[in-house]
Amino acid sequence: MQTKFILGEDRIPTHWYNIIPDMPGPLAPVIHPGTLKPAKPEDLTPLFPMNLIEQEVSSERWIAIPEPVREIYRLWRPSPLHRAHRLEQALGTPAHIYYKYEGVSPAGSHKPNTAVPQAYYNKLAGTKRIATETGAGQWGSSMALATRMFGLECTVYMVKVSFTQKPYRKSMMQLWGANVIPSPSDQTNAGRSILAADRDSQGSLGIAISEAVEDAVTHKDTHYALGSVLNHVCMHQTVIGQEAKEQLKLAGEGLPDVVIACHGGGSNFAGIAFPFVAEKIAGKKVRALAVEPSSCPSLTKGVYTFDYGDTTKLGPIAKMYTLGHDFIPPGIHAGGLRYHGASPLVSQLVDAGLVEARAVGQLACFEAAVQFAGTEGIIPAPESSHAIRAAIDEAMTAKEEQKERVILFNLSGHGHVDMAAYDAYFAGELEDYAYPGEKVKEALSRLPKIAL
Ligand SMILES: Cc1ncc(COP(=O)(O)O)c(C=O)c1O
């Protein structure tokens, strides 16, 4: 009854998998927020260094991982693949449940898989400081870690509700040398305009992105970094799925029946699923399922259209599933899933029917997280609990149908810095927010009008 499937450091992938050449159709262009016309690569240079812009639009299927990045990956990669024997027994399911555990990274989630290469490419390009945002604090702490390793400065705009809920995430970022600012702040025009309209605004990822983007474009030595959504970010995460494929072979399994991950901006989903979606595009049978909160259901209730990636319309416009750029999701504890949009690549795959999406409520997710912690031991991040919920539901369907299905999910992070959320759950203080349909309708009335 082997439980952990471990690869040696020599099996850290040598390349990232870029799904762009395998996509079912051409990509929609990225639109310049000022001209409302397709952006050229050089339009993005105030935000990103050219080496990362080139990756964003690359049509090469495999991109070599630079050795200094692989050297840092060695601190925690390859991450283990676990067979959830004890959870399977508790559920009485014939399904084989596997999870890839990304909580073993120093910051406690999958986010350093892209923070490290983003810091590396910025260092190569001569950037002195990175400005970024963070929702749950996982991305900000990952970027603080990565900038520290490459000797860059780091400013993190942290969504105010998380700043209050997760003071120790702030401490982690400070420990790694970052300057952490609660957002909306009075340090940027974007933050000041939000505060003028609502002094008590608890912030959102969209607002924090606006502040970080403004900081980057108004400082010559500073670039912006995004922890999800973009093509190159999704690509950096594909080390997860590539390793999982090899580990499933070690476990004596073929392709899984279903690959599951939670979905905020799409990066951990893309990371575990894209190497399997490639097989699906090539004609193999494998499902890919993205799981999002029912209070912020961009993939299941959003519209597939052009929208701004940030609230105050400073950043590029992309074609994606969106709830409207100024929709502010309820303050659920899975802060990293409170994003109005989605990765354009994941969106296109959902639209093409190659990826499924499902929305789940926060109480059902906490229930699944507690069951998981009680059997497998690991306390999951509230974001990751969305994947656990769906994995348990799939395992119960397999039980009803008496099918020995193989279920693979990504445990994107641990919840050690999220204990306030668990406290609130046990105190009965958490609620399942009704789908804020009216607010979404209102936000969708303010989509940009793009004529291509
Ligand atoms: C642990 C964890 N999982 C998942 C996510 C969601 O992001 P993404 O959809 O980019 O993977 C976050 C975001 O902060 C996170 O912290």
The ligand as an SDF file (V2000), in Angstrom:
LIG
                    3D

 16 16  0  0  0  0  0  0  0  0999 V2000
   -3.4020   27.8630   -2.1860 C   0  0  0  0  0  0  0  0  0  0  0  0
   -3.9820   28.5300   -3.3950 C   0  0  0  0  0  0  0  0  0  0  0  0
   -4.6060   27.7700   -4.3140 N   0  0  0  0  0  0  0  0  0  0  0  0
   -5.1700   28.3180   -5.3990 C   0  0  0  0  0  0  0  0  0  0  0  0
   -5.1320   29.6830   -5.6260 C   0  0  0  0  0  0  0  0  0  0  0  0
   -5.8360   30.2370   -6.8260 C   0  0  0  0  0  0  0  0  0  0  0  0
   -5.0110   30.7310   -7.8200 O   0  0  0  0  0  0  0  0  0  0  0  0
   -4.8750   30.0310   -9.2190 P   0  0  0  0  0  0  0  0  0  0  0  0
   -6.2470   29.8520   -9.7890 O   0  0  0  0  0  0  0  0  0  0  0  0
   -4.0440   30.9530  -10.0210 O   0  0  0  0  0  0  0  0  0  0  0  0
   -4.1940   28.7400   -9.0090 O   0  0  0  0  0  0  0  0  0  0  0  0
   -4.4630   30.5190   -4.7250 C   0  0  0  0  0  0  0  0  0  0  0  0
   -4.3760   31.9630   -4.9560 C   0  0  0  0  0  0  0  0  0  0  0  0
   -3.9310   32.7400   -4.1800 O   0  0  0  0  0  0  0  0  0  0  0  0
   -3.8820   29.9180   -3.5870 C   0  0  0  0  0  0  0  0  0  0  0  0
   -3.2560   30.6680   -2.6790 O   0  0  0  0  0  0  0  0  0  0  0  0
  1  2  1  0
  2  3  1  0
  2 15  2  0
  3  4  2  0
  4  5  1  0
  5  6  1  0
  5 12  2  0
  6  7  1  0
  7  8  1  0
  8  9  2  0
  8 10  1  0
  8 11  1  0
 12 13  1  0
 12 15  1  0
 13 14  2  0
 15 16  1  0
M  END
$$$$
